[in-house]
Amino acid sequence: MLNTVSIKILCAGLAILALLQSQSCKNSCRNMESTFSGQVQKLYDFKACYIYAVLDSNLIIDSDTGFQNYKNRYFKNCNSNLDPIDFSNQVLLGMKTEAAACNVSFHRNIALDTAQKTYTYTVETNACGECGTQLNSSNFALGPKIPPGYRVVFVRK
């Protein structure tokens, strides 16, 4: 039969084991890197304004006016100089993704299908560990201008 001291030692041992396992998980997830491919030209950085870049689901901005409206709506409290976007040749896409993990990386891809006339933005989430931390990304990316008559498809994997 277990006495009080044995139970305390057992509980302390289990707590230490759980802590070591958590640290091991965090260490193995440390070097994850996000990537992009296909027609993604580059990821867009809102710099200090990122915390104001509200995104509930998907975003398509394809004009200077649209970008200015977005900035006027969300960036009233941010004075950071953002990199210019050439909307005559580019579109800004965003897609919110979330994962409960120790760390997460994202792979972003833009594919154009001329036969189906689709412009597909795919974000693949690679979560590592079970730390329970809610991690998310708005996945802002620049791609080529969406051709007229094309349907935009957002895919989360």
DSSP file (Angstrom, degrees, kcal/mol; ACC not computed):
  #  RESIDUE AA STRUCTURE BP1 BP2  ACC     N-H-->O    O-->H-N    N-H-->O    O-->H-N    TCO  KAPPA ALPHA  PHI   PSI    X-CA   Y-CA   Z-CA
    1    1 A M              0   0    0      0, 0.0     2,-0.3     0, 0.0     0, 0.0   0.000 360.0 360.0 360.0 138.5    0.0    0.0    0.0
    2    2 A L        -     0   0    0      4,-0.1     2,-0.2     2,-0.0     0, 0.0  -0.599 360.0-152.3 -80.8 133.6    1.3    3.5   -0.9
    3    3 A N     >  -     0   0    0     -2,-0.3     4,-2.1     1,-0.1     5,-0.2  -0.457  34.2 -94.4 -95.0 177.3    1.9    5.9    1.9
    4    4 A T  H  > S+     0   0    0      1,-0.2     4,-2.1     2,-0.2     5,-0.2   0.869 124.2  51.2 -60.2 -41.4    1.7    9.7    1.7
    5    5 A V  H  > S+     0   0    0      1,-0.2     4,-2.4     2,-0.2    -1,-0.2   0.915 109.7  50.2 -64.5 -43.6    5.4   10.1    1.1
    6    6 A S  H  > S+     0   0    0      1,-0.2     4,-2.4     2,-0.2    -2,-0.2   0.895 110.2  50.2 -62.4 -40.2    5.4    7.5   -1.7
    7    7 A I  H  X S+     0   0    0     -4,-2.1     4,-2.6     2,-0.2    -1,-0.2   0.903 110.6  49.4 -65.0 -41.4    2.5    9.3   -3.4
    8    8 A K  H  X S+     0   0    0     -4,-2.1     4,-2.5     2,-0.2    -2,-0.2   0.910 112.2  47.9 -64.8 -41.9    4.3   12.7   -3.2
    9    9 A I  H  X S+     0   0    0     -4,-2.4     4,-2.4     2,-0.2    -2,-0.2   0.914 112.2  49.6 -64.8 -42.0    7.4   11.2   -4.7
   10   10 A L  H  X S+     0   0    0     -4,-2.4     4,-2.3     2,-0.2    -2,-0.2   0.916 112.1  47.7 -62.0 -44.7    5.4    9.5   -7.5
   11   11 A C  H  X S+     0   0    0     -4,-2.6     4,-2.2     2,-0.2    -2,-0.2   0.904 112.0  49.5 -64.5 -41.9    3.6   12.8   -8.3
   12   12 A A  H  X S+     0   0    0     -4,-2.5     4,-2.3     2,-0.2    -2,-0.2   0.905 110.9  50.5 -63.8 -41.2    6.9   14.8   -8.3
   13   13 A G  H  X S+     0   0    0     -4,-2.4     4,-2.4     2,-0.2    -2,-0.2   0.906 110.5  48.7 -63.5 -42.5    8.5   12.2  -10.6
   14   14 A L  H  X S+     0   0    0     -4,-2.3     4,-2.4     2,-0.2    -1,-0.2   0.885 110.5  51.6 -64.9 -38.5    5.5   12.4  -13.0
   15   15 A A  H  X S+     0   0    0     -4,-2.2     4,-2.1     2,-0.2    -2,-0.2   0.914 111.1  47.3 -64.2 -42.8    5.7   16.2  -13.0
   16   16 A I  H  X S+     0   0    0     -4,-2.3     4,-2.6     2,-0.2    -2,-0.2   0.909 111.6  50.9 -65.3 -42.1    9.4   16.1  -13.8
   17   17 A L  H  X S+     0   0    0     -4,-2.4     4,-2.2     1,-0.2    -2,-0.2   0.908 110.4  49.2 -61.5 -42.8    8.9   13.5  -16.6
   18   18 A A  H  X S+     0   0    0     -4,-2.4     4,-2.2     2,-0.2    -1,-0.2   0.898 111.5  49.7 -64.0 -40.6    6.1   15.7  -18.1
   19   19 A L  H  X S+     0   0    0     -4,-2.1     4,-2.4     2,-0.2    -2,-0.2   0.919 111.1  48.7 -64.4 -44.3    8.4   18.8  -18.0
   20   20 A L  H  X S+     0   0    0     -4,-2.6     4,-2.3     1,-0.2    -2,-0.2   0.892 111.5  49.7 -63.2 -39.9   11.3   16.9  -19.7
   21   21 A Q  H  X S+     0   0    0     -4,-2.2     4,-2.2     2,-0.2    -1,-0.2   0.901 110.5  50.4 -66.1 -40.5    9.0   15.6  -22.4
   22   22 A S  H  X S+     0   0    0     -4,-2.2     4,-2.3     2,-0.2    -2,-0.2   0.919 111.5  47.8 -62.8 -44.5    7.6   19.1  -23.0
   23   23 A Q  H  X S+     0   0    0     -4,-2.4     4,-2.4     2,-0.2    -2,-0.2   0.896 110.5  52.0 -63.6 -41.2   11.2   20.5  -23.3
   24   24 A S  H  X S+     0   0    0     -4,-2.3     4,-2.3     1,-0.2    -1,-0.2   0.911 109.7  49.7 -61.0 -43.0   12.2   17.7  -25.6
   25   25 A C  H  X S+     0   0    0     -4,-2.2     4,-1.2     1,-0.2    -2,-0.2   0.929 110.7  49.2 -61.6 -46.8    9.2   18.5  -27.8
   26   26 A K  H  < S+     0   0    0     -4,-2.3     4,-0.3     1,-0.2    -2,-0.2   0.887 111.7  49.4 -62.4 -39.4   10.1   22.2  -27.9
   27   27 A N  H >< S+     0   0    0     -4,-2.4     3,-1.0     1,-0.2     4,-0.3   0.903 109.8  50.0 -67.1 -41.1   13.7   21.5  -28.8
   28   28 A S  H 3< S+     0   0    0     -4,-2.3    -1,-0.2     1,-0.2     3,-0.2   0.719 113.3  47.4 -71.3 -19.3   12.8   19.1  -31.7
   29   29 A C  T >< S+     0   0    0     -4,-1.2     3,-1.0    -3,-0.2    -1,-0.2   0.402  85.7  95.7 -98.4   1.4   10.4   21.7  -33.1
   30   30 A R  T <  S+     0   0    0     -3,-1.0    -1,-0.2    -4,-0.3    -2,-0.1   0.842  78.5  51.0 -65.8 -37.5   12.7   24.7  -32.9
   31   31 A N  T 3  S+     0   0    0     -4,-0.3    -1,-0.2    -3,-0.2     2,-0.2   0.048  71.9 135.9 -97.4  26.9   14.2   24.7  -36.5
   32   32 A M    <   -     0   0    0     -3,-1.0     2,-0.4    96,-0.0    72,-0.1  -0.532  34.7-164.1 -74.3 139.4   11.0   24.6  -38.5
   33   33 A E        -     0   0    0     -2,-0.2     2,-0.2    72,-0.0    72,-0.1  -0.977  15.2-129.9-128.0 139.3   11.0   27.0  -41.5
   34   34 A S        -     0   0    0     -2,-0.4     2,-0.3    71,-0.1    73,-0.2  -0.576  31.0-175.2 -82.2 150.2    8.1   28.3  -43.6
   35   35 A T  E     -a  107   0A   0     71,-2.3    73,-2.0    -2,-0.2     2,-0.3  -0.832  13.5-153.7-137.3 171.3    8.5   28.1  -47.4
   36   36 A F  E     +a  108   0A   0     -2,-0.3     2,-0.3    71,-0.2    73,-0.2  -0.983  15.5 165.8-147.7 160.4    6.7   29.0  -50.6
   37   37 A S  E >   +a  109   0A   0     71,-2.2     3,-1.6    -2,-0.3    73,-1.0  -0.861  41.1  41.5-155.4-173.5    6.6   27.8  -54.2
   38   38 A G  E 3  S-a  110   0A   0     -2,-0.3    73,-0.2     1,-0.2    71,-0.1  -0.409 121.5 -14.5  66.1-133.0    4.7   28.0  -57.5
   39   39 A Q  T 3  S+     0   0    0     71,-2.8     2,-0.4    -2,-0.1    -1,-0.2   0.363  96.5 124.7 -88.2   3.8    3.6   31.4  -58.5
   40   40 A V    <   -     0   0    0     -3,-1.6   103,-0.2    70,-0.2     3,-0.1  -0.527  40.5-170.6 -64.9 122.9    4.2   33.0  -55.0
   41   41 A Q        -     0   0    0    101,-3.1     2,-0.3     1,-0.4    -1,-0.2   0.876  60.4 -37.8 -85.0 -40.8    6.5   35.9  -55.7
   42   42 A K  E     -D  142   0B   0    100,-1.1   100,-3.2     2,-0.0    -1,-0.4  -0.945  61.4 -94.2-172.3 162.0    7.3   36.7  -52.1
   43   43 A L  E     -D  141   0B   0     -2,-0.3     2,-0.5    98,-0.2    98,-0.3  -0.661  42.2-126.6 -82.9 143.3    5.6   36.8  -48.7
   44   44 A Y        -     0   0    0     96,-1.8     2,-0.6    -2,-0.3    96,-0.3  -0.797  17.5-154.2 -98.2 132.3    4.4   40.2  -47.8
   45   45 A D        -     0   0    0     -2,-0.5    38,-0.5     1,-0.1     3,-0.1  -0.909  13.6-168.7-109.4 117.2    5.5   41.8  -44.5
   46   46 A F    >   -     0   0    0     -2,-0.6     3,-2.0     1,-0.3     4,-0.2   0.352  30.7-160.5 -82.2   6.2    3.3   44.3  -42.8
   47   47 A K  G >   -     0   0    0      1,-0.3     3,-1.9     2,-0.2    -1,-0.3  -0.179  67.6  -4.7  52.3-132.5    6.2   45.1  -40.4
   48   48 A A  G >  S+     0   0    0      1,-0.3     3,-0.6     2,-0.1    -1,-0.3   0.703 133.3  63.8 -65.4 -18.5    5.1   46.8  -37.2
   49   49 A C  G X> S+     0   0    0     -3,-2.0     3,-2.1     1,-0.2     4,-0.7   0.533  72.8  98.0 -81.3  -5.5    1.5   47.0  -38.6
   50   50 A Y  G X4 S+     0   0    0     -3,-1.9     3,-1.2     1,-0.3    -1,-0.2   0.856  75.6  59.2 -53.3 -39.1    1.2   43.2  -38.6
   51   51 A I  G <4 S+     0   0    0     -3,-0.6    -1,-0.3     1,-0.3    -2,-0.1   0.737 108.4  46.2 -65.5 -19.3   -0.6   43.1  -35.3
   52   52 A Y  G <4 S+     0   0    0     -3,-2.1     2,-2.4    -4,-0.1    -1,-0.3   0.528  81.2 106.7 -95.3  -8.1   -3.3   45.4  -36.8
   53   53 A A    <<  -     0   0    0     -3,-1.2     2,-0.1    -4,-0.7    -1,-0.1  -0.448  61.1-163.0 -75.4  77.5   -3.6   43.3  -40.0
   54   54 A V        +     0   0    0     -2,-2.4     2,-0.3     2,-0.0    -2,-0.1  -0.396  16.7 170.3 -67.4 131.5   -6.9   41.8  -39.1
   55   55 A L        +     0   0    0     -2,-0.1     4,-0.1     1,-0.1    40,-0.0  -0.886  16.0 173.7-147.4 112.4   -7.8   38.7  -41.1
   56   56 A D  S    S-     0   0    0     -2,-0.3    -1,-0.1     2,-0.2     3,-0.1   0.746  77.3 -30.7 -89.9 -26.3  -10.8   36.5  -40.3
   57   57 A S  S    S-     0   0    0      1,-0.2    39,-2.7    81,-0.0     2,-0.3   0.000 110.1  -2.8-151.6 -97.5  -10.6   34.3  -43.3
   58   58 A N  E     -E   95   0B   0     37,-0.2     2,-0.4     2,-0.0    37,-0.2  -0.829  51.7-161.8-118.1 153.3   -9.4   35.0  -46.8
   59   59 A L  E     +E   94   0B   0     35,-2.7    35,-1.8    -2,-0.3     2,-0.4  -0.997  11.3 178.1-137.7 135.6   -8.1   38.2  -48.4
   60   60 A I  E     +E   93   0B   0     -2,-0.4     2,-0.5    33,-0.2    33,-0.2  -0.964   5.7 174.6-133.3 118.4   -7.7   39.4  -52.0
   61   61 A I  E     +E   92   0B   0     31,-2.5    31,-2.9    -2,-0.4    -2,-0.0  -0.985   7.8 162.7-123.1 120.6   -6.5   42.9  -52.7
   62   62 A D        +     0   0    0     -2,-0.5     2,-0.3    29,-0.2    -1,-0.1   0.178  54.7  50.1-124.9  17.5   -5.8   43.7  -56.3
   63   63 A S  S  > S-     0   0    0      1,-0.1     4,-2.3    29,-0.1     5,-0.2  -0.991  76.3-117.4-151.9 158.4   -5.7   47.5  -56.5
   64   64 A D  H  > S+     0   0    0     -2,-0.3     4,-2.7     1,-0.2     5,-0.2   0.894 117.8  53.0 -60.2 -40.0   -4.0   50.5  -54.9
   65   65 A T  H  > S+     0   0    0      2,-0.2     4,-2.6     1,-0.2    -1,-0.2   0.922 108.5  48.8 -62.7 -45.1   -7.5   51.7  -53.8
   66   66 A G  H  > S+     0   0    0      2,-0.2     4,-2.1     1,-0.2    -1,-0.2   0.899 113.0  47.9 -61.0 -41.4   -8.3   48.4  -52.1
   67   67 A F  H  X S+     0   0    0     -4,-2.3     4,-2.6     2,-0.2    -2,-0.2   0.905 111.7  49.6 -67.2 -41.9   -4.9   48.4  -50.3
   68   68 A Q  H  X S+     0   0    0     -4,-2.7     4,-2.9     2,-0.2    -2,-0.2   0.909 110.6  50.5 -63.7 -41.5   -5.5   52.0  -49.2
   69   69 A N  H  X S+     0   0    0     -4,-2.6     4,-2.0     2,-0.2    -2,-0.2   0.905 110.7  49.5 -61.6 -41.9   -9.0   51.1  -47.9
   70   70 A Y  H  X S+     0   0    0     -4,-2.1     4,-2.3     2,-0.2     5,-0.3   0.934 113.2  46.1 -62.7 -46.7   -7.5   48.1  -46.0
   71   71 A K  H  X S+     0   0    0     -4,-2.6     4,-2.7     1,-0.2    -2,-0.2   0.915 112.2  51.1 -63.1 -43.4   -4.8   50.3  -44.4
   72   72 A N  H  < S+     0   0    0     -4,-2.9    -1,-0.2     1,-0.2    -2,-0.2   0.863 114.0  45.3 -62.2 -35.3   -7.3   53.1  -43.5
   73   73 A R  H  < S+     0   0    0     -4,-2.0    -2,-0.2    -5,-0.2    -1,-0.2   0.903 129.8  18.2 -75.4 -41.7   -9.6   50.6  -41.9
   74   74 A Y  H  < S+     0   0    0     -4,-2.3     3,-0.4    -5,-0.2    -3,-0.2   0.678 117.0  57.4-108.5 -20.1   -7.0   48.6  -39.8
   75   75 A F    ><  +     0   0    0     -4,-2.7     3,-1.7    -5,-0.3    -1,-0.1  -0.001  58.1 121.4-108.6  30.2   -3.8   50.6  -39.5
   76   76 A K  T 3  S+     0   0    0      1,-0.3    -1,-0.2    -3,-0.2    -2,-0.1   0.814  83.2  44.7 -60.2 -29.4   -5.1   53.8  -37.9
   77   77 A N  T 3  S+     0   0    0     -3,-0.4     2,-0.4   -28,-0.1    -1,-0.3   0.170 102.0  80.3-101.5  17.5   -2.7   53.2  -35.0
   78   78 A C    <   +     0   0    0     -3,-1.7   -29,-0.1     1,-0.1    -3,-0.0  -0.986  44.4 178.9-131.5 128.2    0.4   52.2  -37.1
   79   79 A N        +     0   0    0     -2,-0.4    -1,-0.1     2,-0.1     2,-0.1   0.176  36.2 135.8-110.1  16.2    2.8   54.6  -38.9
   80   80 A S        -     0   0    0    -34,-0.1     2,-0.7     1,-0.1    -2,-0.1  -0.382  59.3-119.5 -67.5 140.3    5.1   52.0  -40.4
   81   81 A N        -     0   0    0     -2,-0.1     2,-0.2     3,-0.0    -1,-0.1  -0.732  33.0-150.9 -80.5 116.3    6.2   52.5  -44.0
   82   82 A L        -     0   0    0     -2,-0.7   -36,-0.1     1,-0.1   -35,-0.0  -0.585  22.0 -99.5 -89.4 150.8    5.0   49.5  -45.9
   83   83 A D        -     0   0    0    -38,-0.5    -1,-0.1    -2,-0.2     2,-0.0  -0.413  46.0-108.3 -64.6 140.6    6.7   48.1  -49.0
   84   84 A P        -     0   0    0      0, 0.0     2,-0.4     0, 0.0    -1,-0.1  -0.333  26.6-147.8 -69.7 154.0    5.0   49.2  -52.2
   85   85 A I        -     0   0    0      5,-0.0     2,-1.4    -2,-0.0     3,-0.1  -0.990  11.0-136.8-123.0 132.2    3.0   46.7  -54.2
   86   86 A D    >>  -     0   0    0     -2,-0.4     4,-2.0     1,-0.2     3,-1.9  -0.695  23.5-179.0 -88.2  88.5    2.7   46.9  -58.0
   87   87 A F  T 34 S+     0   0    0     -2,-1.4    -1,-0.2     1,-0.3     5,-0.0   0.578  74.0  71.9 -70.7  -7.2   -1.0   46.1  -58.4
   88   88 A S  T 34 S+     0   0    0      1,-0.1    -1,-0.3    -3,-0.1    -2,-0.1   0.755 121.1  14.8 -73.4 -22.1   -0.7   46.4  -62.1
   89   89 A N  T <4 S+     0   0    0     -3,-1.9    56,-1.8    55,-0.1     2,-0.3   0.477 125.2  55.4-124.8  -9.6    1.2   43.1  -62.0
   90   90 A Q  E  <  - F   0 144B   0     -4,-2.0     2,-0.3    54,-0.3    56,-0.1  -0.839  52.9-156.2-131.0 162.1    0.5   41.7  -58.5
   91   91 A V  E     - F   0 143B   0     52,-2.1    52,-2.2    -2,-0.3     2,-0.6  -0.982  19.1-134.0-132.0 145.5   -2.2   40.7  -56.1
   92   92 A L  E     -EF  61 142B   0    -31,-2.9   -31,-2.5    -2,-0.3     2,-0.3  -0.903  27.6-174.2-101.5 122.6   -2.0   40.5  -52.3
   93   93 A L  E     -EF  60 141B   0     48,-3.0    48,-2.4    -2,-0.6     2,-0.3  -0.847   6.9-179.2-114.3 151.8   -3.5   37.3  -50.9
   94   94 A G  E     +E   59   0B   0    -35,-1.8   -35,-2.7    -2,-0.3     2,-0.3  -0.991   7.2 179.3-146.9 147.0   -4.1   36.3  -47.3
   95   95 A M  E     -E   58   0B   0     43,-2.2     2,-0.3    -2,-0.3   -37,-0.2  -0.893  24.8-133.9-150.1 116.3   -5.5   33.2  -45.6
   96   96 A K        +     0   0    0    -39,-2.7     2,-0.3    -2,-0.3    42,-0.2  -0.525  28.8 176.3 -73.4 130.9   -5.8   32.8  -41.9
   97   97 A T  E     -G  137   0C   0     40,-2.4    40,-2.0    -2,-0.3     2,-0.3  -0.968   7.4-166.7-132.6 152.1   -4.6   29.4  -40.6
   98   98 A E  E     +G  136   0C   0     -2,-0.3     2,-0.3    38,-0.2    38,-0.2  -0.960   8.2 175.9-138.0 153.0   -4.3   28.2  -37.0
   99   99 A A  E     -G  135   0C   0     36,-2.7    36,-3.3    -2,-0.3     2,-0.8  -0.965  28.7-134.0-155.3 141.6   -2.7   25.2  -35.2
  100  100 A A  E     +G  134   0C   0     -2,-0.3     2,-0.3    34,-0.2    34,-0.2  -0.878  62.6 111.2 -94.7 109.9   -2.4   24.2  -31.6
  101  101 A A  S    S-     0   0    0     32,-2.4    32,-0.4    -2,-0.8    28,-0.2  -0.955  79.2-101.5-164.5 174.1    1.3   23.2  -31.4
  102  102 A C  S    S-     0   0    0     26,-2.3     2,-0.3     1,-0.3    27,-0.2   0.843 106.2  -9.1 -75.6 -37.8    4.8   23.9  -30.0
  103  103 A N  E     - B   0 128A   0     25,-1.5    25,-2.5    26,-0.1     2,-0.3  -0.969  67.2-161.1-154.4 161.4    5.8   25.4  -33.3
  104  104 A V  E     - B   0 127A   0     -2,-0.3     2,-0.3    23,-0.2    23,-0.2  -0.997   2.9-164.4-148.4 147.5    4.3   25.5  -36.8
  105  105 A S  E     - B   0 126A   0     21,-1.9    21,-2.9    -2,-0.3     2,-0.4  -0.921  12.5-146.7-127.9 160.1    5.6   26.2  -40.3
  106  106 A F  E     - B   0 125A   0     -2,-0.3   -71,-2.3    19,-0.2     2,-0.5  -0.971   5.5-156.9-129.0 140.5    3.6   27.0  -43.4
  107  107 A H  E     -aB  35 124A   0     17,-2.4    17,-2.9    -2,-0.4     2,-0.4  -0.982  17.7-164.3-114.9 122.7    4.1   26.1  -47.1
  108  108 A R  E     +aB  36 123A   0    -73,-2.0   -71,-2.2    -2,-0.5     2,-0.4  -0.880  10.4 175.6-110.6 138.0    2.4   28.6  -49.4
  109  109 A N  E     -aB  37 122A   0     13,-2.4    13,-3.0    -2,-0.4     2,-0.5  -1.000  17.6-160.9-142.4 138.8    1.7   27.9  -53.1
  110  110 A I  E     -aB  38 121A   0    -73,-1.0   -71,-2.8    -2,-0.4     2,-0.4  -0.988  16.8-179.2-117.7 129.2   -0.1   29.7  -55.9
  111  111 A A  E     - B   0 120A   0      9,-2.4     9,-3.1    -2,-0.5     2,-0.5  -0.991  14.8-153.9-130.0 136.5   -1.1   27.6  -59.0
  112  112 A L  E     - B   0 119A   0     -2,-0.4     2,-0.6     7,-0.2     7,-0.2  -0.934   3.9-163.6-108.6 130.0   -2.9   28.8  -62.1
  113  113 A D  E  >> - B   0 118A   0      5,-2.8     5,-1.6    -2,-0.5     4,-1.5  -0.921   3.8-172.8-113.9 105.2   -4.9   26.2  -64.1
  114  114 A T  T  45S+     0   0    0     -2,-0.6    -1,-0.1     1,-0.2     5,-0.0   0.826  84.1  53.0 -69.5 -31.1   -5.6   27.6  -67.6
  115  115 A A  T  45S+     0   0    0      1,-0.2    -1,-0.2     3,-0.1    -2,-0.0   0.918 121.3  30.5 -69.4 -43.2   -7.9   24.8  -68.5
  116  116 A Q  T  45S-     0   0    0      2,-0.1    -2,-0.2    35,-0.0    -1,-0.2   0.555 103.0-130.5 -90.6  -9.3  -10.1   25.2  -65.4
  117  117 A K  T  <5 +     0   0    0     -4,-1.5    34,-2.6     1,-0.2     2,-0.4   0.942  57.0 145.0  54.5  51.7   -9.5   29.0  -65.2
  118  118 A T  E   < -Bc 113 151A   0     -5,-1.6    -5,-2.8    32,-0.2     2,-0.5  -0.931  43.2-159.0-121.3 147.3   -8.7   28.7  -61.5
  119  119 A Y  E     -Bc 112 152A   0     32,-2.7    34,-2.4    -2,-0.4     2,-0.5  -0.964  23.7-165.3-121.4 105.8   -6.2   30.6  -59.4
  120  120 A T  E     -Bc 111 153A   0     -9,-3.1    -9,-2.4    -2,-0.5     2,-0.6  -0.846  15.3-167.5-109.7 125.3   -5.5   28.5  -56.4
  121  121 A Y  E     -Bc 110 154A   0     32,-2.9    34,-2.6    -2,-0.5     2,-0.4  -0.942  16.2-173.3-107.8 115.3   -3.8   29.7  -53.2
  122  122 A T  E     -Bc 109 155A   0    -13,-3.0   -13,-2.4    -2,-0.6     2,-0.5  -0.909  11.4-170.2-113.5 134.6   -2.9   26.7  -51.0
  123  123 A V  E     -Bc 108 156A   0     32,-2.6    34,-2.6    -2,-0.4     2,-0.5  -0.981   6.4-162.8-124.0 119.5   -1.4   26.9  -47.5
  124  124 A E  E     -B  107   0A   0    -17,-2.9   -17,-2.4    -2,-0.5     2,-0.5  -0.893   9.4-150.4-102.3 125.7   -0.2   23.7  -45.9
  125  125 A T  E     -B  106   0A   0     -2,-0.5     2,-0.6   -19,-0.2   -19,-0.2  -0.838   8.6-167.9 -99.4 127.4    0.2   23.8  -42.1
  126  126 A N  E     -B  105   0A   0    -21,-2.9   -21,-1.9    -2,-0.5     2,-0.3  -0.905  12.4-169.3-116.0 100.9    2.9   21.6  -40.5
  127  127 A A  E     -B  104   0A   0     -2,-0.6     2,-0.4   -23,-0.2   -23,-0.2  -0.668   3.5-160.8 -92.9 145.2    2.4   21.6  -36.8
  128  128 A C  E     -B  103   0A   0    -25,-2.5   -26,-2.3    -2,-0.3   -25,-1.5  -0.990  49.2  -5.9-129.4 127.4    5.0   20.1  -34.4
  129  129 A G        -     0   0    0     -2,-0.4     3,-0.2   -28,-0.2     2,-0.1   0.077  69.4 -99.2  82.7 167.3    4.3   19.0  -30.8
  130  130 A E        +     0   0    0    -29,-0.2    -1,-0.2     1,-0.1   -29,-0.1  -0.490  63.3 135.7-124.9  60.4    1.4   19.2  -28.5
  131  131 A C        -     0   0    0     -3,-0.3    -1,-0.1     2,-0.1     3,-0.1   0.651  64.5-127.5 -82.7 -15.7    2.1   22.2  -26.3
  132  132 A G        +     0   0    0      1,-0.3     2,-0.3    -3,-0.2   -30,-0.1   0.480  59.5 143.2  82.8   1.4   -1.5   23.5  -26.6
  133  133 A T        -     0   0    0    -32,-0.4   -32,-2.4     1,-0.1     2,-0.8  -0.613  52.1-129.5 -76.9 131.8   -0.3   26.9  -27.7
  134  134 A Q  E     -G  100   0C   0     -2,-0.3     2,-0.4   -34,-0.2   -34,-0.2  -0.737  32.6-178.0 -85.1 110.9   -2.6   28.4  -30.4
  135  135 A L  E     +G   99   0C   0    -36,-3.3   -36,-2.7    -2,-0.8     2,-0.3  -0.856   3.6 172.9-109.4 143.3   -0.4   29.6  -33.2
  136  136 A N  E     -G   98   0C   0     -2,-0.4     2,-0.3   -38,-0.2   -38,-0.2  -0.958  16.5-163.0-146.4 165.8   -1.7   31.3  -36.3
  137  137 A S  E     -G   97   0C   0    -40,-2.0   -40,-2.4    -2,-0.3    -2,-0.0  -0.992  20.9-148.3-147.3 147.2   -0.6   33.1  -39.5
  138  138 A S        -     0   0    0     -2,-0.3   -43,-2.2   -42,-0.2    -1,-0.1   0.559  34.0-145.5 -90.1 -10.9   -2.3   35.4  -42.0
  139  139 A N        -     0   0    0    -45,-0.2     2,-0.4     1,-0.2   -46,-0.1   0.878  20.2-169.8  50.8  49.4   -0.1   34.0  -44.8
  140  140 A F        +     0   0    0    -96,-0.3   -96,-1.8   -46,-0.2     2,-0.3  -0.577  14.3 166.8 -72.7 126.4    0.1   37.3  -46.7
  141  141 A A  E     -DF  43  93B   0    -48,-2.4   -48,-3.0    -2,-0.4     2,-0.5  -0.986  32.8-132.1-142.4 150.0    1.7   36.6  -50.1
  142  142 A L  E     +DF  42  92B   0   -100,-3.2  -101,-3.1    -2,-0.3  -100,-1.1  -0.874  32.9 165.4-101.9 134.9    2.2   38.4  -53.4
  143  143 A G  E     - F   0  91B   0    -52,-2.2   -52,-2.1    -2,-0.5  -103,-0.1  -0.817  43.1 -68.5-135.5 177.0    1.4   36.6  -56.6
  144  144 A P  E     - F   0  90B   0      0, 0.0   -54,-0.3     0, 0.0    -1,-0.1  -0.313  68.6 -79.9 -66.7 154.0    0.8   37.5  -60.2
  145  145 A K        -     0   0    0    -56,-1.8   -54,-0.1     1,-0.1   -57,-0.0  -0.206  51.7-107.2 -51.4 140.5   -2.3   39.5  -61.1
  146  146 A I        -     0   0    0    -56,-0.1    -1,-0.1    -3,-0.1     3,-0.1  -0.619  37.9-120.7 -74.2 122.7   -5.4   37.3  -61.3
  147  147 A P    >   -     0   0    0      0, 0.0     3,-1.8     0, 0.0    -1,-0.1  -0.304  35.6 -92.1 -63.8 147.5   -6.3   36.9  -65.0
  148  148 A P  T 3  S+     0   0    0      0, 0.0     3,-0.1     0, 0.0     0, 0.0  -0.319 111.9  22.9 -58.4 139.5   -9.8   38.1  -66.0
  149  149 A G  T 3  S+     0   0    0      1,-0.3     2,-0.3    -3,-0.1    -3,-0.0   0.416  92.5 129.2  84.7  -1.6  -12.4   35.3  -65.8
  150  150 A Y    <   -     0   0    0     -3,-1.8     2,-0.4   -32,-0.1    -1,-0.3  -0.634  53.4-135.7 -88.3 145.2  -10.5   33.2  -63.3
  151  151 A R  E     -c  118   0A   0    -34,-2.6   -32,-2.7    -2,-0.3     2,-0.5  -0.847  17.1-134.5 -97.5 133.2  -12.0   31.9  -60.1
  152  152 A V  E     -c  119   0A   0     -2,-0.4     2,-0.4   -34,-0.2   -32,-0.2  -0.769  21.1-169.1 -92.2 130.7   -9.9   32.2  -57.0
  153  153 A V  E     -c  120   0A   0    -34,-2.4   -32,-2.9    -2,-0.5     2,-0.5  -0.973   7.9-157.1-120.8 130.7   -9.8   29.0  -54.8
  154  154 A F  E     -c  121   0A   0     -2,-0.4     2,-0.4   -34,-0.2   -32,-0.2  -0.934  13.0-172.0-107.6 128.7   -8.3   29.0  -51.2
  155  155 A V  E     -c  122   0A   0    -34,-2.6   -32,-2.6    -2,-0.5     2,-0.5  -0.982   9.1-164.2-126.4 127.7   -7.2   25.6  -49.9
  156  156 A R  E      c  123   0A   0     -2,-0.4   -32,-0.2   -34,-0.2   -34,-0.0  -0.932 360.0 360.0-106.8 130.6   -6.0   24.8  -46.4
  157  157 A K              0   0    0    -34,-2.6   -33,-0.2    -2,-0.5    -1,-0.1   0.335 360.0 360.0-121.8 360.0   -4.1   21.6  -45.8
